[in-house]
């Protein structure tokens, strides 16, 4: 089984080929149709997902019904609602397939196996700390960066997502209106193509 997820584990958790082979039979691979929800508001049972192919997003909905995109998860990315996953709290996020998406469902078959591996917890902690660092930077950018700087960071973080999602989703992720995003894109194009 040649999955991106196994390559990710080999690189980041330094699993051996025999370990990967043993693990591959335990993986739960799921194909999610476009527009299908993997997590709904209020769900208390959630899983982390690793995107093999396709694109997911997580978002919340405010009291006025406006969507706020929290994360995009293209290929080789994880997505989950940690509150629902670790604390059984009702989810305040929705996870949706923007495209038909193949995911690895990180369930107990996986966690039971890898949690017994030597050095797993230390390596997993580093991955988690890196994610927390990314989230801190995202919050800082949302609070203090210009719309242009946020858009340029979005392009850097998600280089292959820009053409795969509607502009309003990108604007939602950036915390700006679609009209503001149009202005930013136009200004950047004007500056770079003079």
C-alpha positions as CSV (number, residue, x, y, z in Angstrom):
1,X,0.0,0.0,0.0
2,X,1.7,3.2,-1.2
3,X,0.0,6.0,0.8
4,X,1.2,9.5,1.5
5,X,0.3,8.9,5.1
6,X,2.9,6.1,5.4
7,X,5.5,8.3,3.9
8,X,4.6,11.0,6.4
9,X,5.0,8.5,9.3
10,X,8.3,7.3,7.9
11,X,9.7,10.8,7.7
12,X,8.2,12.3,10.9
13,X,8.0,9.3,13.3
14,X,10.9,7.5,11.7
15,X,9.0,4.2,11.4
16,X,10.7,1.3,9.7
17,X,9.4,-0.5,6.6
18,X,8.3,-3.5,8.7
19,X,6.5,-1.2,11.1
20,X,4.8,0.6,8.2
21,X,3.8,-2.7,6.6
22,X,2.2,-3.9,9.9
23,X,0.5,-0.6,10.3
24,X,-0.9,-0.4,6.8
25,X,-3.3,-3.2,7.4
26,X,-4.8,-1.3,10.3
27,X,-5.5,1.9,8.5
28,X,-9.0,3.0,7.9
29,X,-9.1,4.6,4.4
30,X,-12.3,6.4,3.5
31,X,-13.5,8.2,0.3
32,X,-15.6,11.2,1.1
33,X,-17.8,12.6,-1.6
34,X,-17.7,16.4,-2.4
35,X,-19.9,18.5,0.0
36,X,-20.1,15.6,2.5
37,X,-19.7,16.5,6.2
38,X,-17.2,14.5,8.3
39,X,-18.1,16.5,11.4
40,X,-21.3,18.4,12.2
41,X,-22.1,21.1,14.8
42,X,-22.7,19.4,18.1
43,X,-21.1,16.1,17.3
44,X,-19.2,14.8,20.3
45,X,-17.4,11.9,18.6
46,X,-14.7,13.1,16.2
47,X,-11.6,11.8,14.6
48,X,-8.5,13.3,13.2
49,X,-8.2,12.9,9.4
50,X,-5.1,12.8,7.2
51,X,-5.9,13.9,3.6
52,X,-4.4,11.6,1.0
53,X,-6.1,13.2,-1.9
54,X,-8.6,16.0,-2.2
55,X,-9.4,19.0,0.0
56,X,-11.3,19.5,3.3
57,X,-12.1,22.6,5.3
58,X,-13.2,23.2,8.8
59,X,-15.4,26.2,9.6
60,X,-17.7,27.6,12.3
61,X,-20.9,29.5,11.9
62,X,-21.6,32.7,13.9
63,X,-25.0,33.8,15.3
64,X,-25.8,35.7,12.1
65,X,-25.2,32.5,10.0
66,X,-21.8,33.7,8.5
67,X,-19.2,31.0,7.9
68,X,-15.7,31.4,9.3
69,X,-13.1,29.1,7.7
70,X,-10.7,28.0,10.3
71,X,-8.5,25.6,8.2
72,X,-8.0,24.1,4.8
73,X,-6.6,20.6,4.6
74,X,-5.2,19.7,1.2
75,X,-3.1,16.7,0.6
76,X,-0.7,15.6,3.3
77,X,-2.5,17.7,6.0
78,X,-4.4,16.7,9.2
79,X,-7.7,18.2,10.3
80,X,-9.8,17.7,13.4
81,X,-11.8,19.4,16.1
82,X,-9.6,18.9,19.2
83,X,-12.3,19.9,21.7
84,X,-14.6,17.2,20.4
85,X,-11.8,14.7,20.0
86,X,-10.1,15.0,23.3
87,X,-12.7,16.5,25.6
88,X,-15.9,15.0,24.2
89,X,-17.2,18.6,23.9
90,X,-19.9,19.3,21.4
91,X,-18.2,20.4,18.2
92,X,-18.4,24.0,17.3
93,X,-16.8,23.2,13.9
94,X,-17.9,21.6,10.7
95,X,-15.5,19.6,8.6
96,X,-16.6,19.4,4.9
97,X,-15.1,17.9,1.8
98,X,-14.7,20.6,-0.8
99,X,-13.7,18.0,-3.4
100,X,-14.0,14.2,-3.4
101,X,-11.4,13.4,-0.8
102,X,-9.6,10.3,0.3
103,X,-8.7,10.4,4.0
104,X,-7.0,8.2,6.6
105,X,-9.3,8.1,9.6
106,X,-7.0,8.2,12.7
107,X,-8.9,5.7,14.9
108,X,-8.0,3.4,17.7
109,X,-6.5,0.8,15.4
110,X,-3.8,3.3,14.5
111,X,-3.3,4.9,17.9
112,X,-3.2,1.5,19.7
113,X,-0.4,0.4,17.5
114,X,1.8,3.6,17.3
115,X,1.5,4.6,20.9
116,X,3.4,1.4,21.8
117,X,6.3,2.3,19.6
118,X,9.6,3.5,21.1
119,X,10.0,7.3,21.1
120,X,6.5,7.8,19.6
121,X,5.3,10.2,22.4
122,X,8.3,12.5,22.1
123,X,8.1,12.7,18.3
124,X,4.3,13.2,18.4
125,X,4.8,16.0,20.9
126,X,7.1,17.8,18.5
127,X,4.5,17.5,15.7
128,X,1.8,18.9,18.1
129,X,4.1,21.7,19.3
130,X,4.7,22.7,15.7
131,X,1.0,22.8,15.0
132,X,0.5,25.0,18.1
133,X,3.2,27.3,16.9
134,X,1.4,27.6,13.5
135,X,-1.9,28.4,15.3
136,X,-0.2,31.1,17.3
137,X,1.2,32.6,14.1
138,X,-2.2,32.4,12.5
139,X,-3.8,34.3,15.4
140,X,-1.1,36.9,15.4
141,X,-1.5,37.4,11.6
142,X,-5.3,37.7,11.9
143,X,-5.0,40.3,14.6
144,X,-2.1,42.4,13.3
145,X,-1.3,41.9,9.7
146,X,-2.7,43.7,6.7
147,X,-5.1,42.0,4.3
148,X,-2.3,41.8,1.8
149,X,0.1,40.2,4.2
150,X,-2.6,37.7,5.3
151,X,-3.2,36.8,1.6
152,X,0.5,36.4,0.8
153,X,0.8,34.1,3.9
154,X,-2.2,32.1,2.7
155,X,-0.5,31.6,-0.7
156,X,2.7,30.5,1.0
157,X,0.9,28.1,3.3
158,X,-1.6,26.7,0.7
159,X,0.0,27.2,-2.7
160,X,-2.2,24.7,-4.4
161,X,-5.5,25.7,-2.8
162,X,-6.1,29.2,-4.4
163,X,-7.5,27.8,-7.6
164,X,-9.5,25.0,-5.9
165,X,-11.8,27.0,-3.7
166,X,-14.2,30.0,-4.2
167,X,-12.8,33.4,-3.4
168,X,-15.4,33.8,-0.6
169,X,-13.8,30.9,1.3
170,X,-10.4,32.4,1.0
171,X,-11.7,35.7,2.2
172,X,-13.4,34.0,5.2
173,X,-10.2,32.3,6.1
174,X,-8.4,35.6,6.0
175,X,-11.1,37.4,8.0
176,X,-11.9,39.9,5.3
177,X,-14.7,40.4,2.8
178,X,-14.6,39.0,-0.7
179,X,-14.5,42.5,-2.0
180,X,-11.4,43.3,0.0
181,X,-9.8,40.2,-1.3
182,X,-10.5,41.3,-4.8
183,X,-8.9,44.6,-4.2
184,X,-5.8,42.9,-2.6
185,X,-5.5,40.6,-5.6
186,X,-5.9,43.5,-8.1
187,X,-3.3,45.6,-6.3
188,X,-0.8,42.7,-6.2
189,X,-1.4,42.0,-9.9
190,X,-1.0,45.7,-10.8
191,X,2.3,45.9,-8.9
192,X,3.8,42.7,-10.2
193,X,2.8,43.0,-13.8
194,X,3.8,46.6,-14.5
